[in-house]
């Protein structure tokens, strides 16, 4: 048995101890029933990422709240990433910078009415937040109430994507009672089908059905949520029926669980090798080209992901279906020879442990680069310990898994944040005026088809620089027993998981 298989076979035993607090935190066994007031069985859910900002909507915890169906914004997204009504029943663009949104009749979980003043307050609070939500990194918004049921939103620059932007979980709408003493507390003050009743640090949370929800009521009376970073422990909890839904089952555990418990689907997440274009070995385009030629995506998919991923196609994977009409990169540099590469200084390749496949992927990439002649040192840590250094350009190469549609469901914002001179998440330190021009052209377009074509032009330009070498496109693997658990959302954009329709039985 290969060493990696031996390691994987041993993992369920070493993680077994982690299941004790998990099972204790969940509400009983598989036959638990829900509260008498609503009937049905409570959901038991294990999530991969514990709260990092006390469930603040202005950071990554906002996505957790969205995936648990606690929060909502003025809009939501359909399967294609287009905006659809949520708390806003309709909207109209008055000018390139101004939009009006007409609200539906709805009530906050604390009983307050959802009116224009509350919506404007929430949006303006997000604009003033520090740090500012990433979705607002490339624009500013000002919201004003125009009567009780209409909100006017003005952007600092023309923004054809404002309806999609307002679907971002960081722009959730909360009641006035959520804002106290400079902090934001969504517990009991949001509008989703489930109310966040309590949170126990980074360990667990309790959800209750929102009986006053404006849409179809949740079919489950509530949910008991635990946060477990160890993927093997999450898989074991699913295997032993300690939970009903396990978020992000590791690839190494998927085949052990069997097809009835794992559900994979294409994602908008691309795993890429960011190369430092500003300093070090990869400031030379010929060295970046040599690194690109060294990468064997199919071998990486087979060795690490056991075939449960898609070979690299570009910056945007099969989860973005219209990206299949991509353009070929032109004007790429000629790759340095193996002899030239061998003379280069040692490079530092970094990645993080939070996604269990990435450290193993880094080992395979290291081997592929070494075969080409590079001398490679690995740095593998928790993401929180790496992000600041990665953004500061302290690594030669960085492997990350990036959701290309996370902020606005439109990849142009991803291209802007990751690859333009002023990009807020530019790990490759790329500054190419031609790239900036192409991204700016795409950002200025309102028509969907024209915007998609322009995004593909920008993608080709970025790929021609070799600032990022696509490694593969992840498939998400969510865990639940499809013979007894229904209504779990398999969302390529990672916005939803538990919904009003999720139920046991």
C-alpha positions as CSV (number, residue, x, y, z in Angstrom):
1,X,0.0,0.0,0.0
2,X,1.5,3.4,-0.9
3,X,2.4,5.7,2.0
4,X,-0.4,8.1,1.3
5,X,-2.9,5.3,1.4
6,X,-1.5,4.0,4.7
7,X,-1.8,7.5,6.2
8,X,-5.4,7.9,5.0
9,X,-6.3,4.5,6.3
10,X,-5.0,5.5,9.8
11,X,-6.8,8.8,9.9
12,X,-10.3,7.7,11.0
13,X,-8.7,6.1,14.1
14,X,-6.6,9.1,15.1
15,X,-9.6,11.4,14.7
16,X,-12.0,9.2,16.7
17,X,-11.4,11.2,19.9
18,X,-12.7,14.3,18.2
19,X,-16.1,12.7,17.8
20,X,-16.9,12.6,21.5
21,X,-17.5,16.3,21.9
22,X,-19.2,16.4,18.5
23,X,-21.7,13.8,19.4
24,X,-22.2,15.3,22.8
25,X,-22.9,18.7,21.3
26,X,-25.5,17.3,18.9
27,X,-28.9,16.7,20.2
28,X,-29.1,13.0,20.7
29,X,-29.3,10.1,18.3
30,X,-30.6,9.6,14.8
31,X,-34.2,9.2,16.0
32,X,-34.5,12.6,17.8
33,X,-37.7,14.4,17.2
34,X,-38.1,18.2,17.0
35,X,-40.1,20.5,19.1
36,X,-43.8,19.9,19.4
37,X,-44.7,23.4,18.1
38,X,-43.5,22.7,14.6
39,X,-43.1,18.9,14.3
40,X,-40.4,17.3,12.3
41,X,-36.9,16.3,13.3
42,X,-34.2,18.7,14.2
43,X,-31.2,18.8,11.8
44,X,-27.7,17.9,13.1
45,X,-25.1,19.7,11.0
46,X,-21.3,19.7,11.2
47,X,-19.5,22.7,9.6
48,X,-15.9,22.8,8.6
49,X,-14.9,26.4,9.6
50,X,-15.6,27.6,13.1
51,X,-16.7,31.3,13.6
52,X,-13.7,33.6,13.4
53,X,-15.3,36.9,14.0
54,X,-18.1,36.1,16.5
55,X,-20.6,35.7,13.6
56,X,-20.0,39.2,12.3
57,X,-21.5,39.7,8.9
58,X,-18.4,41.6,7.7
59,X,-16.1,38.7,7.4
60,X,-16.1,35.0,6.4
61,X,-18.6,34.2,9.1
62,X,-21.2,35.9,6.9
63,X,-20.9,32.9,4.5
64,X,-21.5,30.5,7.4
65,X,-24.7,32.4,8.3
66,X,-25.8,32.3,4.7
67,X,-25.1,28.6,4.4
68,X,-27.2,28.0,7.6
69,X,-30.1,30.0,6.1
70,X,-30.0,32.6,8.9
71,X,-29.4,35.8,6.9
72,X,-30.7,37.4,3.7
73,X,-30.0,40.5,1.7
74,X,-32.1,42.6,-0.7
75,X,-31.4,40.1,-3.5
76,X,-30.4,36.5,-3.9
77,X,-28.7,34.6,-6.7
78,X,-30.1,31.9,-9.0
79,X,-28.1,28.9,-10.3
80,X,-26.6,31.0,-13.1
81,X,-25.5,33.8,-10.8
82,X,-28.2,36.3,-11.8
83,X,-29.9,38.4,-9.2
84,X,-33.4,37.4,-8.1
85,X,-35.8,38.9,-5.5
86,X,-35.2,38.4,-1.8
87,X,-36.2,41.2,0.7
88,X,-36.5,43.4,-2.4
89,X,-39.5,42.4,-4.5
90,X,-38.2,44.4,-7.5
91,X,-35.6,47.1,-8.5
92,X,-34.9,49.6,-11.2
93,X,-31.7,51.4,-12.4
94,X,-32.3,55.1,-12.4
95,X,-28.9,56.1,-13.7
96,X,-25.4,54.5,-14.0
97,X,-24.8,55.1,-10.3
98,X,-28.3,55.0,-8.8
99,X,-30.8,52.2,-8.2
100,X,-34.2,52.0,-6.3
101,X,-35.3,48.8,-4.6
102,X,-38.9,48.1,-3.6
103,X,-39.3,46.1,-0.5
104,X,-41.6,43.1,0.1
105,X,-43.6,42.8,3.3
106,X,-41.3,41.0,5.8
107,X,-40.5,40.9,9.5
108,X,-37.2,40.6,11.3
109,X,-36.8,37.6,13.6
110,X,-37.1,40.0,16.6
111,X,-40.5,41.2,15.5
112,X,-39.5,44.5,14.0
113,X,-40.8,45.4,10.5
114,X,-38.4,45.3,7.6
115,X,-38.6,48.9,6.3
116,X,-36.5,51.2,4.2
117,X,-34.9,52.8,7.2
118,X,-33.7,49.5,8.6
119,X,-32.4,48.4,5.2
120,X,-30.5,51.7,4.6
121,X,-29.0,51.5,8.1
122,X,-27.7,48.0,7.4
123,X,-26.1,48.9,4.1
124,X,-24.6,52.1,5.4
125,X,-23.2,50.2,8.4
126,X,-21.5,47.7,6.1
127,X,-20.0,50.6,4.1
128,X,-18.5,52.1,7.2
129,X,-17.3,48.9,8.7
130,X,-13.6,48.4,9.4
131,X,-12.3,46.3,7.8
132,X,-14.7,46.9,5.0
133,X,-16.4,43.8,3.5
134,X,-14.4,42.5,0.5
135,X,-17.5,42.8,-1.7
136,X,-17.2,46.6,-1.3
137,X,-13.5,46.7,-2.0
138,X,-14.0,48.1,-5.5
139,X,-16.9,50.4,-4.9
140,X,-18.7,52.4,-2.3
141,X,-22.5,52.6,-1.6
142,X,-24.8,55.1,0.1
143,X,-28.3,54.0,0.9
144,X,-31.3,56.2,1.8
145,X,-34.9,55.5,2.7
146,X,-37.5,57.0,0.3
147,X,-40.7,56.3,2.2
148,X,-41.3,53.1,4.1
149,X,-41.0,50.7,1.3
150,X,-38.3,52.0,-1.1
151,X,-34.5,52.2,-0.7
152,X,-32.3,54.2,-3.0
153,X,-28.7,53.0,-3.4
154,X,-26.0,55.1,-5.0
155,X,-22.6,53.8,-5.9
156,X,-19.4,55.8,-6.2
157,X,-18.9,54.5,-9.7
158,X,-21.2,53.0,-12.3
159,X,-21.9,49.5,-11.1
160,X,-24.0,47.3,-13.4
161,X,-23.6,44.5,-10.9
162,X,-25.2,46.2,-7.9
163,X,-28.1,43.7,-7.7
164,X,-25.7,40.8,-7.6
165,X,-23.5,42.6,-5.2
166,X,-26.3,43.1,-2.7
167,X,-26.8,39.3,-2.6
168,X,-23.5,39.0,-0.9
169,X,-23.9,37.7,2.7
170,X,-21.8,40.6,4.0
171,X,-24.5,43.0,2.9
172,X,-27.2,41.1,4.9
173,X,-30.1,43.2,6.3
174,X,-30.5,43.2,10.1
175,X,-32.8,45.0,12.5
176,X,-31.7,48.1,14.4
177,X,-31.4,46.0,17.6
178,X,-28.4,44.1,16.0
179,X,-26.2,47.2,16.2
180,X,-25.1,47.9,19.8
181,X,-21.9,49.4,21.3
182,X,-20.1,49.4,17.9
183,X,-20.7,45.6,17.4
184,X,-23.1,43.7,15.1
185,X,-24.9,40.7,16.4
186,X,-27.1,38.9,13.9
187,X,-28.5,36.4,16.5
188,X,-32.3,36.9,16.5
189,X,-32.1,40.0,14.3
190,X,-31.9,38.7,10.7
191,X,-34.7,37.6,8.4
192,X,-33.8,34.0,7.2
193,X,-35.9,30.9,7.6
194,X,-33.7,29.9,10.7
195,X,-32.9,32.1,13.7
196,X,-29.5,32.0,15.3
197,X,-30.6,31.3,18.9
198,X,-27.2,30.9,20.5
199,X,-23.5,30.5,19.7
200,X,-21.0,28.7,22.0
201,X,-17.7,30.3,20.8
202,X,-16.1,28.2,18.0
203,X,-17.7,25.0,19.2
204,X,-21.4,25.0,18.4
205,X,-24.5,27.0,17.5
206,X,-28.3,26.5,17.9
207,X,-30.8,27.4,15.2
208,X,-34.6,27.6,15.6
209,X,-37.2,27.9,12.9
210,X,-38.3,31.4,12.2
211,X,-42.1,31.1,12.5
212,X,-42.6,34.6,11.0
213,X,-40.6,34.0,7.9
214,X,-42.0,35.9,4.8
215,X,-41.5,32.8,2.5
216,X,-42.1,29.1,2.9
217,X,-41.5,28.1,6.5
218,X,-38.5,25.8,7.3
219,X,-39.5,22.1,7.3
220,X,-37.2,21.4,10.2
221,X,-38.0,22.9,13.6
222,X,-34.3,23.8,14.1
223,X,-30.8,22.7,13.8
224,X,-27.9,21.9,16.1
225,X,-24.6,22.9,14.6
226,X,-21.1,21.9,15.5
227,X,-17.9,23.3,14.1
228,X,-15.2,20.7,13.5
229,X,-12.1,21.6,11.5
230,X,-10.9,18.0,11.2
231,X,-12.3,16.6,8.0
232,X,-11.9,13.0,9.1
233,X,-13.9,13.7,12.2
234,X,-16.7,15.2,10.1
235,X,-16.7,12.1,7.9
236,X,-16.8,9.8,10.9
237,X,-19.7,11.7,12.3
238,X,-21.6,11.2,9.1
239,X,-20.6,7.5,8.9
240,X,-21.9,6.8,12.5
241,X,-25.1,8.9,12.0
242,X,-24.0,11.3,14.7
243,X,-24.9,14.1,12.2
244,X,-27.3,14.5,9.3
245,X,-25.2,16.8,7.1
246,X,-21.4,17.1,7.0
247,X,-20.0,20.1,5.2
248,X,-16.9,19.6,2.9
249,X,-16.1,15.9,3.2
250,X,-12.4,15.4,2.4
251,X,-11.6,13.6,-0.8
252,X,-9.7,11.0,1.1
253,X,-12.9,10.0,2.9
254,X,-15.3,10.1,0.1
255,X,-14.6,6.7,-1.3
256,X,-14.7,5.2,2.2
257,X,-18.2,6.6,2.9
258,X,-19.7,5.4,-0.4
259,X,-21.9,7.1,-3.0
260,X,-25.0,7.2,-0.9
261,X,-23.4,9.5,1.6
262,X,-21.3,11.8,-0.6
263,X,-22.5,14.1,-3.2
264,X,-20.0,15.9,-5.5
265,X,-20.7,18.6,-8.1
266,X,-18.7,21.1,-10.1
267,X,-17.7,24.2,-8.4
268,X,-16.5,27.7,-9.2
269,X,-13.4,27.1,-7.1
270,X,-10.0,27.0,-8.9
271,X,-6.9,25.7,-7.2
272,X,-4.0,27.7,-8.5
273,X,-0.3,28.3,-8.1
274,X,0.3,32.0,-7.6
275,X,3.8,33.0,-8.7
276,X,5.4,36.2,-7.3
277,X,5.9,38.4,-10.4
278,X,7.5,41.2,-8.5
279,X,10.4,39.7,-6.5
280,X,12.6,36.6,-6.6
281,X,12.9,33.8,-9.2
282,X,9.4,34.3,-10.7
283,X,9.9,37.9,-11.5
284,X,11.4,36.5,-14.7
285,X,8.6,35.5,-17.1
286,X,10.8,32.7,-18.5
287,X,10.9,31.1,-15.0
288,X,7.2,31.4,-14.6
289,X,6.7,29.8,-18.0
290,X,9.0,26.9,-16.9
291,X,6.9,26.5,-13.8
292,X,3.8,26.3,-15.9
293,X,5.3,23.7,-18.2
294,X,6.3,21.7,-15.1
295,X,2.7,21.3,-13.8
296,X,0.9,18.1,-14.8
297,X,-2.8,18.8,-13.8
298,X,-4.1,15.4,-14.7
299,X,-1.5,13.7,-12.5
300,X,-2.4,16.0,-9.6
301,X,-6.1,15.2,-10.0
302,X,-5.3,11.5,-9.9
303,X,-2.7,11.5,-7.2
304,X,-4.4,13.8,-4.7
305,X,-8.1,14.1,-5.6
306,X,-8.7,10.5,-6.7
307,X,-10.4,11.7,-9.8
308,X,-12.9,13.9,-7.9
309,X,-11.7,17.1,-9.5
310,X,-11.4,18.5,-13.0
311,X,-8.2,19.2,-14.8
312,X,-7.2,22.8,-15.2
313,X,-8.9,24.6,-18.0
314,X,-8.2,28.2,-17.1
315,X,-9.0,30.6,-14.2
316,X,-12.7,29.7,-14.4
317,X,-13.7,26.0,-14.2
318,X,-16.7,24.0,-15.2
319,X,-18.8,25.5,-12.4
320,X,-18.9,28.6,-14.6
321,X,-20.5,27.0,-17.6
322,X,-20.3,29.9,-20.0
323,X,-16.5,30.0,-19.5
324,X,-16.1,27.0,-21.8
325,X,-16.0,29.5,-24.7
326,X,-12.6,30.7,-23.5
327,X,-9.8,32.2,-25.6
328,X,-6.2,30.9,-26.0
329,X,-3.6,33.0,-24.2
330,X,-1.2,34.8,-26.6
331,X,2.3,36.1,-26.3
332,X,3.5,33.9,-23.5
333,X,7.2,34.0,-22.7
334,X,9.5,31.2,-23.8
335,X,10.2,28.9,-20.9
336,X,13.7,28.8,-19.3
337,X,15.6,25.6,-19.9
338,X,16.1,22.9,-17.3
339,X,19.8,24.0,-17.0
340,X,18.8,27.6,-16.5
341,X,16.2,26.7,-13.9
342,X,18.8,24.6,-12.0
343,X,20.9,27.7,-11.5
344,X,18.1,29.7,-9.9
345,X,18.0,30.2,-6.1
346,X,15.7,28.1,-3.9
347,X,12.0,29.0,-4.1
348,X,9.6,28.9,-1.2
349,X,6.3,27.2,-1.9
350,X,3.5,27.9,0.7
351,X,0.0,26.6,1.3
352,X,-2.4,26.1,4.2
353,X,-3.8,23.2,6.2
354,X,-7.4,24.3,6.4
355,X,-8.3,22.5,3.2
356,X,-6.9,18.9,3.8
357,X,-6.0,18.3,0.1
358,X,-3.7,21.3,-0.3
359,X,-0.7,20.2,1.7
360,X,-0.7,16.9,-0.3
361,X,-1.1,18.9,-3.5
362,X,1.8,21.1,-2.5
363,X,4.0,17.9,-2.2
364,X,3.0,16.8,-5.7
365,X,3.6,20.3,-7.1
366,X,7.0,20.4,-5.3
367,X,8.0,17.1,-7.0
368,X,6.9,18.4,-10.4
369,X,8.8,21.6,-10.0
370,X,11.9,19.7,-8.8
371,X,11.7,17.5,-11.9
372,X,12.0,20.6,-14.0
373,X,15.1,21.7,-12.0
374,X,13.7,24.0,-9.3
375,X,14.9,23.7,-5.7
376,X,11.8,24.0,-3.6
377,X,11.2,24.5,0.1
378,X,7.7,24.1,1.5
379,X,5.9,26.2,4.1
380,X,2.6,24.7,5.3
381,X,0.6,26.4,8.1
382,X,-2.9,27.4,9.1
383,X,-4.3,30.0,6.6
384,X,-4.6,32.7,9.3
385,X,-0.8,32.4,9.8
386,X,0.0,32.7,6.1
387,X,-2.4,35.3,4.6
388,X,-0.7,38.5,5.6
389,X,2.7,37.2,4.3
390,X,1.2,35.9,1.1
391,X,-0.5,39.3,0.4
392,X,2.8,41.0,1.2
393,X,4.6,38.9,-1.5
394,X,6.9,37.1,1.0
395,X,6.6,33.7,-0.8
396,X,7.8,32.8,-4.3
397,X,4.8,30.5,-4.9
398,X,1.5,30.1,-3.1
399,X,-1.1,27.4,-3.6
400,X,-4.7,28.4,-2.8
401,X,-8.2,27.3,-3.5
402,X,-10.1,30.4,-4.8
403,X,-13.9,30.7,-5.3
404,X,-14.0,32.8,-8.5
405,X,-17.7,33.8,-8.0
406,X,-17.8,34.3,-4.2
407,X,-18.2,38.0,-3.9
408,X,-20.6,39.1,-6.7
409,X,-21.2,35.8,-8.7
410,X,-19.4,37.6,-11.5
411,X,-15.7,36.8,-12.1
412,X,-14.8,40.3,-13.1
413,X,-14.5,41.3,-9.5
414,X,-12.3,38.3,-8.8
415,X,-10.1,39.2,-11.8
416,X,-9.9,42.8,-10.5
417,X,-9.0,41.9,-6.9
418,X,-6.5,39.1,-7.7
419,X,-4.7,40.4,-10.8
420,X,-4.8,44.2,-11.2
421,X,-2.3,46.7,-9.9
422,X,-4.5,47.9,-7.1
423,X,-6.2,44.5,-6.5
424,X,-6.9,43.9,-2.8
425,X,-6.1,40.1,-3.0
426,X,-3.2,40.2,-5.5
427,X,-1.0,37.4,-4.1
428,X,1.0,37.2,-7.4
429,X,1.9,40.9,-7.1
430,X,1.0,41.3,-10.8
431,X,0.9,44.8,-12.2
432,X,0.4,44.7,-16.0
433,X,-1.4,47.7,-17.6
434,X,-2.7,45.5,-20.3
435,X,-4.4,43.3,-17.8
436,X,-5.8,46.4,-16.0
437,X,-7.2,47.7,-19.3
438,X,-8.9,44.5,-20.2
439,X,-10.4,44.1,-16.7
440,X,-11.6,47.7,-16.7
441,X,-13.4,47.1,-20.1
442,X,-15.2,44.1,-18.7
443,X,-16.2,45.9,-15.5
444,X,-17.8,48.7,-17.5
445,X,-20.1,46.5,-19.5
446,X,-23.7,45.9,-18.4
447,X,-24.9,43.4,-21.0
448,X,-24.4,39.8,-19.7
449,X,-23.1,38.3,-23.0
450,X,-20.7,41.2,-23.7
451,X,-19.5,41.1,-20.1
452,X,-18.8,37.4,-20.4
453,X,-16.8,37.8,-23.6
454,X,-14.8,40.6,-22.1
455,X,-14.1,38.5,-19.0
456,X,-12.7,35.7,-21.3
457,X,-10.4,38.3,-23.0
458,X,-9.1,39.4,-19.6
459,X,-8.7,35.8,-18.5
460,X,-6.5,35.0,-21.6
461,X,-4.4,38.1,-20.9
462,X,-3.8,37.1,-17.3
463,X,-3.0,33.5,-18.3
464,X,-0.4,34.9,-20.8
465,X,1.5,36.4,-17.9
466,X,1.8,33.1,-16.0
467,X,1.1,35.0,-12.8
468,X,-1.1,32.1,-11.8
469,X,-0.8,28.6,-13.1
470,X,-4.2,26.8,-12.7
471,X,-3.8,23.4,-11.1
472,X,-7.3,22.0,-11.1
473,X,-10.9,22.8,-10.5
474,X,-12.4,21.4,-7.3
475,X,-15.6,19.5,-7.0
476,X,-17.4,20.1,-3.8
477,X,-18.2,17.0,-1.8
478,X,-21.0,17.5,0.7
479,X,-22.1,14.6,3.0
480,X,-25.6,13.4,3.8
481,X,-27.6,10.2,3.5
482,X,-29.8,10.8,0.6
483,X,-32.2,8.0,1.7
484,X,-33.2,10.0,4.7
485,X,-32.0,13.6,4.4
486,X,-33.5,15.9,1.7
487,X,-33.4,19.5,0.5
488,X,-29.6,20.0,1.0
489,X,-28.4,22.7,-1.5
490,X,-25.4,21.7,-3.7
491,X,-24.4,25.3,-4.6
492,X,-21.3,25.9,-6.9
493,X,-21.1,29.4,-5.4
494,X,-21.0,28.2,-1.8
495,X,-23.7,30.6,-0.6
496,X,-26.2,27.9,0.5
497,X,-26.2,24.5,2.2
498,X,-29.1,24.3,4.7
499,X,-32.4,25.7,3.3
500,X,-36.0,26.0,4.3
501,X,-36.5,22.7,2.5
502,X,-33.8,20.7,4.3
503,X,-35.3,18.0,6.4
504,X,-34.8,14.5,7.8
505,X,-37.3,11.8,6.8
